[in-house]
Amino acid sequence: MELFLGIVCIVIAIGLYNYFATKKKRKSLLEKYNNNIELVDRIMGRKIWQGQTEGQLIDSLGKPLDIDQKVLKTKMKEIWKYNKIAKNRFGLKVILENSEVVGWEQK
């Protein structure tokens, strides 16, 4: 019984920690993005969208595990890679041109 109560306390503590960490992150993002609730909701929901900036993508998904870059005459093209599946294979690739999301591929 004591072990069960200990486990319950740990689960509750983890839940409270996650709740307050999420609340703190949301507050920070609202300050960063001038109280743009719609934008912050997208970021908190870990969403990707066309036109999303590099900074918003990092706030949404975190830093990528790998980046491929191509510098062209008129633009910089990058592929940000997330969710490593195997060596040189990723579950999500986000394509950016001039630091803005233009598309993505999810496996």
C-alpha distances in whole Angstrom, upper triangle without the diagonal:
4,5,5,6,9,10,11,12,14,15,17,18,20,21,23,24,26,27,29,30,32,33,35,36,38,39,41,42,44,45,47,48,49,47,48,45,46,46,43,41,43,41,38,38,39,42,46,49,53,54,51,51,50,48,47,46,44,42,41,40,40,43,44,44,47,50,54,57,60,63,66,69,67,64,61,58,55,52,49,46,42,40,41,41,43,46,48,46,44,43,44,48,49,53,54,58,59,55,55,53,55,53,50,49,45,45
4,5,5,6,9,10,11,12,14,15,16,18,20,21,22,24,26,27,28,30,32,33,34,36,37,39,41,42,44,45,46,48,46,47,44,45,45,42,40,42,40,37,37,38,42,45,48,52,53,50,50,49,47,45,45,43,41,40,39,39,41,43,42,46,49,53,55,59,62,64,68,66,62,59,57,54,51,48,45,42,39,40,40,42,45,47,46,44,42,44,47,48,52,53,57,58,54,53,52,54,52,49,49,45,45
4,5,5,6,9,10,11,12,14,15,17,18,20,21,23,24,26,27,29,30,32,33,35,36,37,39,41,42,43,45,47,44,45,42,43,43,40,38,40,38,35,35,36,39,42,46,49,51,47,48,46,44,43,42,40,38,38,36,36,39,40,39,43,46,49,52,56,59,61,65,63,60,57,54,51,48,45,42,38,36,37,37,39,41,44,42,40,39,41,44,45,49,50,54,55,51,51,49,52,49,46,45,42,41
4,5,5,6,9,10,11,12,14,15,17,18,20,21,23,25,26,27,29,30,32,33,35,36,38,39,41,42,43,45,43,43,40,41,41,38,36,38,37,33,33,34,37,41,44,48,49,46,46,45,43,42,41,39,37,36,35,35,38,39,39,42,46,49,52,55,58,61,64,62,59,56,53,50,47,44,41,37,35,36,36,38,41,43,41,39,38,39,43,44,48,49,53,54,50,49,47,50,48,45,44,40,40
4,5,5,6,9,10,10,12,14,15,16,18,20,21,23,24,26,27,28,30,32,33,34,36,37,39,40,42,43,41,42,39,40,40,37,35,37,36,32,33,34,37,41,44,48,49,45,46,45,43,41,40,39,37,36,35,35,38,39,39,43,46,49,52,56,58,61,64,62,59,56,54,50,48,44,42,38,36,37,38,40,43,45,43,41,39,40,43,44,48,49,53,54,50,49,47,50,48,45,45,41,41
4,5,5,6,9,10,11,12,14,15,16,18,20,21,22,24,26,27,28,30,32,33,35,36,38,39,40,42,40,41,38,39,39,36,35,36,35,31,32,33,36,39,43,46,47,44,44,43,41,39,39,37,35,34,33,33,36,37,37,40,44,47,50,53,56,59,62,60,57,54,52,48,46,42,40,36,34,35,36,38,40,42,41,39,37,39,42,43,46,47,51,52,48,48,46,49,47,44,43,40,40
4,5,5,6,9,10,11,12,14,15,17,18,20,21,23,24,26,27,29,30,32,33,35,36,37,39,41,38,39,36,37,37,34,32,34,32,29,29,30,33,36,40,43,45,41,42,40,38,37,36,34,32,31,31,31,33,34,34,38,41,44,47,51,53,56,59,58,54,51,49,45,43,39,37,33,31,32,33,35,37,39,38,36,34,35,39,40,43,45,48,49,45,45,43,46,44,41,40,37,36
4,5,5,6,9,10,11,12,14,15,16,18,20,21,23,24,26,27,29,30,32,33,35,36,37,39,36,37,34,35,36,32,31,32,31,27,28,29,32,36,39,43,44,40,41,40,38,36,36,34,32,31,30,31,34,35,35,39,42,45,48,51,54,56,59,58,54,51,49,46,43,40,37,34,31,33,34,36,39,41,39,36,35,36,39,40,43,44,48,49,45,44,43,45,43,41,40,37,37
4,5,5,6,9,10,10,12,14,15,16,18,20,21,22,24,26,27,28,30,32,33,34,36,37,35,36,33,35,35,31,30,32,31,27,28,29,32,36,39,43,44,40,41,39,37,36,35,33,31,30,30,30,33,35,35,39,41,45,47,51,53,56,59,57,53,51,49,45,43,39,38,34,32,34,35,37,40,41,40,37,36,36,39,40,43,44,48,48,45,44,42,45,44,41,41,38,38
4,5,5,6,9,10,10,12,14,15,16,18,20,21,22,24,26,27,28,30,32,33,34,36,34,35,32,34,33,30,29,30,29,25,26,27,30,33,37,40,41,38,38,37,34,33,32,30,28,28,27,27,30,31,31,35,38,42,44,48,50,53,56,54,51,48,46,42,40,36,34,31,29,30,31,34,36,38,36,34,32,33,36,37,40,41,45,45,42,41,40,43,41,38,38,35,35
4,5,5,6,9,10,11,12,14,15,16,18,20,21,23,24,26,27,29,30,31,33,34,32,33,30,31,31,28,26,28,26,23,23,24,28,31,34,38,39,36,36,35,33,31,31,29,27,26,25,26,28,30,30,34,37,40,43,46,49,51,54,53,49,46,44,41,38,35,33,29,27,29,30,32,35,36,34,32,30,31,34,35,38,39,43,44,40,39,38,40,38,36,35,32,32
4,5,5,6,9,10,10,12,14,15,16,18,20,21,23,24,26,27,29,30,31,33,30,31,28,30,30,27,25,27,26,22,23,24,28,31,34,38,39,35,36,35,33,31,31,29,27,26,26,26,29,31,32,36,38,42,44,47,50,52,55,53,49,47,45,42,39,36,34,31,29,31,32,35,37,39,37,34,32,33,36,36,39,40,44,44,40,40,38,41,39,37,37,34,34
4,5,5,6,9,10,11,12,14,15,16,18,20,21,22,24,26,27,28,30,32,29,31,28,30,30,26,25,27,25,22,23,24,28,31,34,38,38,35,35,34,31,30,30,28,25,25,25,25,28,30,30,34,37,40,43,46,48,51,54,52,48,45,44,40,38,35,33,30,28,30,32,34,37,38,36,34,32,32,35,35,39,39,42,43,39,39,37,40,39,37,37,34,35
4,5,5,6,9,10,10,12,14,15,16,18,20,21,22,24,26,27,28,30,28,29,26,28,27,24,23,24,22,19,20,21,24,28,31,35,35,32,32,31,28,27,27,25,22,22,22,21,24,26,27,30,33,37,39,43,45,47,50,49,45,42,40,37,35,31,29,26,24,27,28,31,33,34,32,30,28,28,31,32,35,36,39,40,36,35,34,37,35,33,33,30,31
4,5,5,6,9,10,11,12,14,15,16,18,20,21,23,25,26,27,28,26,27,24,25,25,22,20,22,21,17,18,19,23,26,29,33,34,30,31,30,28,26,26,24,22,21,21,22,25,27,28,31,34,37,39,43,45,47,50,48,45,42,40,37,35,31,30,26,25,27,29,32,34,35,33,30,28,28,31,31,35,35,39,39,36,35,33,36,34,32,32,30,30
4,5,5,6,8,10,11,12,14,15,17,18,20,21,23,24,26,27,25,26,23,25,25,21,20,23,21,18,19,21,24,28,30,34,34,31,31,31,28,26,26,25,22,22,22,22,26,28,29,33,35,39,41,44,46,48,51,49,45,43,41,38,36,33,32,28,27,30,31,34,37,37,36,32,31,30,33,33,36,36,39,40,36,35,34,37,36,34,35,32,33
4,5,5,6,8,10,10,12,14,15,16,18,20,21,22,24,26,24,25,23,25,24,20,20,22,20,17,18,19,23,26,29,33,33,29,29,28,25,24,24,22,20,20,20,20,23,25,26,30,32,36,38,41,43,46,48,46,43,40,39,35,34,30,29,26,25,27,29,32,34,35,33,30,29,28,31,31,34,34,37,37,33,33,32,35,34,32,33,31,32
4,6,5,6,8,10,10,12,14,15,16,18,20,21,22,24,22,23,20,22,21,18,17,19,17,13,15,16,19,23,26,29,30,26,26,26,23,21,21,20,17,17,17,17,20,23,24,27,30,33,35,38,40,43,45,44,40,37,36,33,31,27,26,23,22,25,27,30,32,32,30,27,26,25,28,27,31,31,34,35,31,30,29,32,31,29,29,27,28
4,6,5,6,9,10,11,12,14,15,17,19,20,21,22,20,21,18,20,20,16,16,18,16,13,15,16,20,23,26,29,30,26,27,26,24,22,22,21,18,17,19,19,22,25,27,30,32,35,37,40,42,44,47,45,41,39,37,34,33,29,28,25,24,28,29,33,35,35,33,30,28,27,29,29,32,32,35,35,32,31,30,33,32,30,31,29,30
4,5,5,6,9,10,10,12,14,15,17,18,20,21,19,20,18,21,20,16,16,19,17,14,16,18,21,24,27,30,30,27,27,26,23,21,22,21,17,18,19,19,22,25,27,30,32,36,37,40,42,44,46,44,41,38,37,34,33,30,29,26,26,29,31,34,36,36,35,31,30,29,31,30,33,32,35,35,31,31,30,33,33,31,32,30,32
4,5,5,6,9,10,11,12,14,16,16,18,20,18,20,18,20,19,15,15,17,15,12,15,15,19,22,25,28,28,24,24,23,20,19,19,17,14,15,16,16,19,22,23,27,28,32,33,37,38,41,43,41,38,35,34,31,30,26,26,23,23,26,28,31,33,33,31,28,27,26,27,27,30,29,32,32,28,28,27,31,30,28,30,28,30
4,5,5,6,9,10,11,12,14,15,16,18,16,17,15,16,16,12,12,14,12,9,11,12,16,19,22,25,25,21,22,21,19,17,17,16,13,13,14,15,18,21,23,26,27,31,32,36,37,39,42,39,36,34,32,29,28,25,24,22,22,25,27,30,32,32,30,27,25,24,26,24,27,27,30,30,27,26,25,28,27,26,27,25,27
4,6,5,6,9,10,11,13,14,15,16,14,16,13,16,16,12,12,15,13,10,13,15,18,21,23,26,26,23,23,23,20,18,19,18,15,15,17,17,21,24,26,29,30,34,35,38,39,41,43,41,37,35,34,32,31,27,28,25,25,28,31,34,36,35,34,30,28,27,28,27,30,29,32,32,28,27,27,30,29,28,30,28,31
4,5,5,6,9,10,11,12,14,16,14,16,15,17,16,12,14,16,14,11,15,16,19,22,24,27,26,22,22,22,18,17,19,17,13,15,17,16,20,23,25,28,29,33,34,37,38,40,42,40,36,34,33,31,30,27,27,25,25,28,31,34,35,35,34,30,29,27,28,27,29,29,31,31,27,26,26,30,30,29,31,29,32
4,5,5,6,9,10,10,12,14,13,14,13,15,13,10,11,13,10,8,12,13,15,18,20,23,22,19,18,18,15,13,15,13,10,11,13,13,16,19,22,25,25,29,30,33,34,36,38,36,33,30,30,27,26,23,23,21,22,25,28,31,32,32,30,27,26,24,25,23,26,25,27,27,23,23,23,26,26,25,27,26,28
4,5,5,6,9,10,10,12,10,11,9,12,11,7,8,11,9,7,11,12,14,17,19,22,21,18,18,18,15,13,15,14,11,11,14,15,18,21,24,26,27,30,31,34,35,37,39,36,33,31,30,28,27,24,25,23,24,27,30,33,34,33,32,28,26,24,25,23,26,25,27,27,23,22,22,25,25,25,27,26,29
4,5,5,6,9,10,11,9,11,10,13,13,9,11,14,12,11,14,16,18,20,22,24,23,20,20,20,17,15,18,17,13,14,17,17,20,24,27,29,29,33,33,36,36,38,40,37,34,33,32,30,30,27,28,26,27,30,33,36,37,36,35,31,30,28,29,26,28,27,29,29,25,24,24,28,28,28,30,29,32
4,5,5,6,9,10,10,12,12,15,13,10,13,14,12,11,15,16,18,19,21,23,22,18,17,18,14,13,16,14,11,13,16,15,18,21,24,26,27,30,30,33,33,36,37,35,32,30,30,27,27,24,26,24,26,29,32,34,35,34,33,30,29,26,27,25,27,25,27,26,22,22,23,26,27,27,29,29,31
4,5,5,6,8,8,9,9,11,9,6,10,11,9,9,12,13,14,16,17,20,18,15,14,15,11,10,13,12,8,10,14,14,16,19,23,25,25,28,28,30,31,33,35,32,29,27,27,25,25,22,23,22,24,27,30,33,34,32,31,28,26,24,24,22,23,22,24,23,19,19,19,23,23,23,26,26,29
4,5,5,6,4,6,7,10,9,6,9,12,10,11,14,15,16,18,19,21,19,16,16,17,14,12,15,15,12,13,17,17,20,23,26,28,28,31,31,33,33,35,36,34,31,29,29,28,28,25,27,25,27,30,33,36,37,36,34,31,29,27,27,24,26,24,26,25,22,21,21,24,25,26,28,28,31
4,6,5,6,9,10,13,12,10,13,15,13,14,17,18,19,20,21,23,21,18,17,18,14,13,17,16,13,15,19,18,21,24,27,29,29,31,31,34,34,35,36,34,31,30,30,28,29,26,28,27,29,32,35,38,39,37,36,33,32,29,29,26,27,25,27,25,22,22,23,26,27,28,31,31,34
4,6,8,9,11,13,11,9,13,14,12,13,17,17,17,18,19,20,18,15,14,14,11,10,14,13,11,13,16,16,18,21,24,26,25,28,28,30,30,32,33,30,27,26,26,25,25,23,25,24,27,30,33,35,36,34,33,30,29,26,26,23,24,22,23,22,18,18,20,23,24,25,28,28,32
4,6,6,9,10,8,7,11,12,11,13,15,16,16,16,16,18,15,13,12,14,11,9,13,14,11,13,16,17,19,22,25,26,25,28,27,29,29,31,32,29,26,25,25,24,25,23,25,24,27,30,33,36,36,34,33,30,29,25,25,22,23,21,22,20,17,17,18,21,23,24,27,27,30
4,6,9,11,10,10,13,15,14,15,18,19,19,20,19,20,18,16,15,17,15,13,17,18,15,16,20,20,23,25,29,30,29,32,31,33,32,34,34,31,29,28,29,28,28,27,29,28,30,34,37,39,40,38,37,34,32,29,29,26,26,24,25,23,21,20,21,24,26,27,30,31,34
4,6,9,9,8,11,13,13,13,16,18,18,19,19,21,19,17,17,19,16,14,18,18,15,16,20,21,23,26,30,31,31,33,33,35,35,36,37,34,31,30,30,29,30,27,29,28,30,34,36,39,40,39,37,34,32,29,29,26,27,25,27,26,23,21,22,25,26,27,30,30,33
4,6,5,6,9,10,11,12,14,16,15,16,16,17,16,14,15,17,15,12,16,17,14,15,18,20,22,25,28,30,29,31,31,32,33,34,35,31,29,28,28,27,27,25,27,26,28,32,34,37,39,37,35,31,30,27,27,23,24,23,24,23,21,19,19,22,23,24,27,27,31
4,5,5,6,9,10,10,12,14,14,16,16,18,17,15,16,19,17,14,16,18,14,14,18,20,23,25,28,30,30,32,32,34,35,36,37,34,31,30,29,28,28,26,27,26,27,31,33,37,38,37,35,31,29,26,26,24,25,24,26,25,23,20,20,23,23,24,27,26,30
4,6,5,6,9,10,11,13,12,13,13,15,15,13,15,18,16,13,15,17,14,13,17,19,22,24,27,29,28,30,30,32,33,34,35,32,29,28,27,26,26,24,25,24,26,29,32,35,36,35,33,29,27,24,24,21,23,22,24,24,21,18,18,20,20,21,24,24,27
4,5,5,6,9,10,11,10,11,11,13,12,10,11,14,12,9,11,13,11,10,14,16,19,20,24,25,25,27,27,29,29,30,32,29,26,25,24,23,23,21,22,21,23,27,29,33,34,32,30,26,24,21,21,18,20,19,20,20,17,15,15,17,18,19,22,22,25
4,5,5,6,8,10,10,12,13,16,15,12,13,15,12,9,12,13,9,9,13,14,18,20,23,25,25,27,28,30,31,32,34,31,28,27,26,24,24,21,22,21,23,26,29,32,33,32,30,26,24,21,22,19,21,20,22,22,19,17,17,20,20,20,23,22,26
4,5,5,6,9,9,12,13,16,16,13,15,17,15,12,13,15,11,10,13,16,19,21,24,26,26,29,29,31,33,34,36,33,30,28,27,25,24,22,23,21,22,26,28,31,33,32,29,26,23,21,22,20,22,21,24,24,21,19,18,20,20,20,22,21,24
4,6,5,6,5,8,9,12,13,10,13,14,13,10,10,12,10,8,11,14,17,18,21,23,23,25,26,28,29,31,33,30,27,25,24,22,21,19,20,18,19,23,25,29,30,29,26,23,20,18,18,16,18,18,21,21,18,16,14,17,16,16,18,18,21
4,5,5,6,8,10,13,13,10,11,12,11,7,8,9,6,4,8,10,14,15,19,21,21,23,24,27,28,29,32,29,26,24,22,20,19,17,18,16,18,21,24,27,28,27,25,21,19,17,17,15,17,17,20,20,17,15,14,17,16,16,18,18,21
4,5,8,11,13,17,17,14,15,15,14,10,11,11,8,6,9,11,15,17,20,22,23,26,27,30,31,33,35,33,29,27,26,23,22,19,20,17,18,22,24,27,29,28,26,22,20,18,19,18,20,20,23,24,20,19,17,20,19,19,20,19,22
4,5,9,12,15,17,14,16,16,15,12,12,13,11,7,9,13,16,17,20,22,23,25,27,29,31,33,35,33,29,28,26,23,21,19,19,16,17,20,22,26,28,27,24,21,18,16,18,16,19,20,23,24,21,19,17,19,18,17,18,16,19
4,7,10,14,15,12,14,14,13,10,9,10,8,5,6,9,13,13,16,18,19,22,23,26,28,30,32,30,26,24,22,20,18,15,15,12,13,17,19,23,24,23,21,17,15,13,14,13,16,17,20,21,18,16,14,17,15,14,15,14,16
4,7,10,12,10,12,13,13,10,8,11,10,6,8,11,14,14,17,19,19,21,23,25,27,28,30,28,24,23,21,19,17,15,15,13,15,18,20,24,25,24,21,17,15,12,13,12,14,15,18,20,17,14,12,14,12,11,13,12,16
4,7,9,7,10,11,12,9,7,10,11,8,8,12,14,13,16,17,17,18,19,21,23,24,27,24,21,19,17,15,14,12,13,12,14,18,20,23,24,22,20,16,14,11,11,8,11,11,14,16,14,11,8,10,9,8,11,11,15
4,6,6,9,11,13,10,9,13,13,11,12,15,16,16,19,20,18,20,20,21,23,23,25,23,19,19,17,16,15,14,16,15,18,21,23,26,27,24,22,19,17,13,13,10,11,11,13,15,13,10,7,8,8,9,12,13,17
4,5,9,11,13,11,11,14,15,13,15,17,18,17,21,20,18,19,19,19,20,20,22,19,16,16,14,14,14,14,16,17,20,23,24,27,28,25,23,20,19,15,13,10,10,9,11,13,11,8,5,5,6,9,12,15,18
4,6,9,11,10,10,14,14,14,15,17,18,18,21,21,18,19,18,19,19,19,21,18,15,15,14,14,15,15,18,19,22,24,27,29,30,27,25,22,21,17,16,12,11,9,10,10,9,5,5,6,9,12,15,18,21
4,7,8,6,7,10,11,10,12,14,14,15,19,19,17,18,18,19,20,21,22,20,16,15,14,14,14,13,16,16,19,22,25,27,28,25,24,21,20,16,14,11,11,9,11,11,9,6,5,8,10,12,15,17,20
4,5,5,6,9,10,10,12,13,13,14,18,18,16,17,16,18,18,19,21,18,15,14,13,13,14,13,16,17,20,22,25,28,28,25,24,21,21,17,15,12,11,9,10,9,6,5,6,10,12,14,17,19,22
4,6,5,6,9,10,11,10,10,11,14,14,12,14,14,16,16,18,20,18,15,13,12,10,11,10,13,14,18,20,23,25,25,22,22,19,19,16,14,10,10,8,10,9,5,6,7,11,13,13,17,18,21
4,5,5,6,9,10,9,10,12,16,16,15,17,17,19,20,22,24,21,18,16,16,14,15,13,15,16,19,21,25,27,27,25,24,21,21,18,16,13,14,12,13,12,9,9,11,14,16,16,19,20,24
4,5,5,6,9,9,11,13,16,17,16,19,19,21,22,24,26,23,20,18,17,15,15,13,16,15,18,21,24,27,27,25,24,21,20,16,16,13,14,12,14,14,10,9,10,13,14,15,18,19,22
4,5,5,6,7,8,9,13,14,13,16,16,19,20,22,25,22,19,17,15,13,12,10,12,12,14,17,20,23,24,21,20,17,16,13,12,9,11,10,13,13,10,9,8,12,12,12,15,15,18
4,5,5,4,5,8,11,13,13,16,17,20,21,23,26,24,20,18,17,14,13,10,12,11,14,17,20,22,23,21,20,17,17,14,13,11,13,12,15,15,11,12,11,15,15,14,17,17,20
4,6,6,8,11,15,16,17,20,20,23,24,27,29,27,23,21,20,17,17,14,15,14,16,19,22,25,26,24,23,20,19,16,16,14,16,15,18,18,14,14,13,17,17,17,19,19,22
4,6,9,11,14,16,17,20,21,23,25,27,29,27,24,21,20,17,16,13,14,12,14,17,20,23,24,23,21,18,16,14,14,12,15,15,18,18,15,14,12,16,15,14,16,16,19
4,7,8,11,13,14,17,19,22,24,26,29,27,24,21,19,16,14,11,11,8,10,14,17,19,21,19,18,14,13,11,12,11,14,14,18,19,15,14,13,16,15,13,14,13,16
4,6,9,12,13,16,18,21,23,26,29,27,24,21,19,16,14,11,11,9,11,14,17,20,20,19,18,15,15,13,13,12,15,15,18,19,15,15,14,18,17,15,17,16,18
4,7,9,10,13,15,19,20,23,26,25,22,18,17,13,12,9,9,8,11,13,17,18,18,17,17,14,15,13,12,12,14,14,17,17,14,15,14,17,17,15,17,17,19
4,5,7,10,13,16,19,22,25,24,20,17,15,11,9,6,5,5,9,10,14,15,15,13,13,10,12,10,9,9,12,12,16,17,14,15,13,16,15,13,14,14,16
4,7,11,14,17,20,23,26,26,23,19,17,13,11,8,6,6,8,8,11,12,12,11,11,9,11,10,10,12,14,15,18,19,17,18,17,19,18,15,15,15,16
4,7,10,14,17,20,23,23,20,16,14,10,8,6,5,7,10,9,13,13,12,9,10,9,12,11,10,11,12,13,16,17,15,17,16,18,17,15,15,15,16
4,6,10,13,16,19,19,16,12,10,7,6,5,6,9,13,12,15,16,14,11,12,11,14,12,9,10,10,10,13,14,12,14,14,15,15,13,14,16,17
4,7,10,13,17,17,14,11,8,5,5,7,8,12,15,14,17,17,15,11,13,12,15,13,10,10,10,10,12,13,13,15,14,15,15,14,14,16,18
4,7,10,13,14,11,7,6,4,7,9,11,15,18,18,21,21,19,15,17,16,18,16,13,12,10,10,10,11,11,13,14,14,15,15,16,19,21
4,6,10,11,9,6,5,6,9,12,14,18,22,21,23,23,21,18,19,19,21,19,15,14,11,10,10,11,12,14,15,15,16,16,18,21,23
4,7,8,6,5,6,9,12,15,18,21,25,25,27,27,25,21,23,22,24,22,18,17,13,12,10,10,12,14,16,16,18,19,21,24,26
4,6,5,6,7,11,14,17,20,24,27,27,29,29,27,24,25,24,26,23,20,18,14,13,10,10,13,15,17,16,18,20,22,25,27
4,6,8,11,14,17,20,24,27,31,31,33,33,31,27,28,28,30,27,23,21,17,15,12,12,15,17,19,18,20,22,25,28,31
4,7,10,13,17,20,23,26,30,31,33,33,32,28,29,28,29,26,22,20,16,14,10,9,13,14,16,15,18,21,24,27,30
4,6,10,13,16,19,23,26,27,29,30,29,25,26,24,26,22,19,16,13,10,6,6,9,11,13,12,15,18,20,24,27
4,7,10,13,16,20,23,24,26,27,25,22,23,21,23,20,16,14,11,8,6,5,8,10,12,12,14,16,19,22,25
4,7,10,13,17,20,21,23,24,22,19,19,18,19,16,13,11,7,6,5,6,8,9,10,10,11,13,15,18,21
4,6,10,13,17,17,20,21,19,16,16,15,16,13,10,8,6,5,6,8,8,9,9,10,11,11,13,16,18
4,6,10,13,14,16,17,16,13,13,11,13,10,6,6,5,6,9,11,10,11,10,10,10,9,10,12,15
4,7,11,12,14,16,15,12,12,10,11,8,6,5,6,8,11,13,11,11,10,12,11,9,10,12,14
4,7,8,11,12,12,10,9,6,8,6,5,6,9,11,15,17,15,15,13,14,12,10,10,10,12
4,6,9,11,12,11,9,6,6,5,6,8,12,14,17,19,17,17,14,16,14,11,10,9,11
4,6,9,11,11,9,5,5,6,9,11,15,17,21,23,20,20,18,19,17,13,12,10,10
4,6,8,8,6,4,6,8,10,13,16,19,22,24,22,22,20,21,19,15,13,12,11
4,7,8,5,5,6,9,12,15,18,21,25,27,25,25,22,23,20,16,14,12,10
4,6,5,7,9,12,14,17,20,23,26,28,27,27,24,25,22,19,16,15,13
4,5,8,12,14,14,18,20,22,25,27,26,27,25,25,23,20,17,17,15
4,7,10,12,12,15,16,19,22,24,23,24,22,22,20,17,15,15,14
4,7,9,10,13,15,18,21,24,23,23,20,21,18,15,12,11,10
4,6,7,11,13,16,20,22,20,20,17,18,15,12,10,9,8
4,7,10,13,17,20,23,21,20,17,18,14,11,8,6,5
4,7,10,13,17,19,17,16,13,14,11,7,6,4,6
4,7,10,13,16,14,14,11,11,9,5,5,6,9
4,7,10,13,11,10,7,8,6,4,6,9,12
4,7,10,9,8,6,6,5,6,8,11,14
4,6,6,5,4,6,7,9,12,15,18
4,5,5,7,7,9,12,15,18,21
4,6,9,10,13,15,18,21,24
4,7,9,12,14,17,20,23
4,6,9,12,15,18,21
4,6,8,12,14,18
4,7,11,14,17
4,7,10,14
4,7,10
4,7
4
